[in-house]
Amino acid sequence: MNHLAAASVLSAFVFIQGPPGQRGGPPPTPRAGAPVDFTGYWVSVITEDWRWRMVTPIKGDFASIPLNPEGRRIGNAWDPGKDEAAGEQCKAYGAGGIMRRPTRLHITWQDDSTLKIETDEGTQTRLLHFGGKPPEGGPRTYQGYSAAQWERPLRGAGTPAPGLGAVRQGTQGRALEVVTTQLRPGYLRKNGAPYSQDAVIREFFDLSKEPNGDTWFVVITIVEDPTYLNEPFVTSTNFKKQADASGWSPSPCFAK
């Protein structure tokens, strides 16, 4: 092989491998490798289920929730005064119900592998752990343990394709997947519709940018609970990004 041919082969090898700083190094952290940016202030935009989300529903109003007979029995025994006396006024603000509340969110990175979601209603904090596993025998809490991952591209990476009037970010739609376990029992709806400590909550966050510059995300929440539900309970909730912290007003949990 002459010197010119050897140089050509070497150049091709270097081109394929990429520059030295990109070869053989560790993969990017979840923060550095994020396909979309969920950080900032967000407000819940309620366009459906108003009567169940903006006010506390009447006792026994479990419409659309697939409660089994035991779930309905527990729900019909709801007593907000009893919850408050027991220090359980936050049962409707756990991971199974908080995203359906008329709340504002503040999303930041706690560290390179942990996305933090704070709510002003109920003053709750959710931690989404990338690459983590629930600790064995860990404590059960209202927010549980949330394991997160970025959705992988279906056909490689690239510029997001235009959708119906918006540009969908990330990988053909959903960008963030979250599975929450190790939950303390809570309420799917503020009137006592229950989920148990055996519930598993799966969430899919999908971010989009509208032609007018607005940024939104929708989170599809799937609650599976063999104790109180006949089938998974599925909801879809919309949040709009805010320019700043205007309107952010943390408040405590209320049982009523």
PyMOL commands that set and color helices and strands:
alter all, ss='L'
color gray80, all
select helices_A, chain A and resi 3-17+20-22+50-53+69-76+80-85+91-93+98-100
alter helices_A, ss='H'
color red, helices_A
select strands_A, chain A and resi 40-44+104-111+114-119+125-130+145-150+167-168+176-181+186-189+193-195+200-209+215-224+233-242
alter strands_A, ss='S'
color yellow, strands_A
deselect
rebuild
show_as cartoon
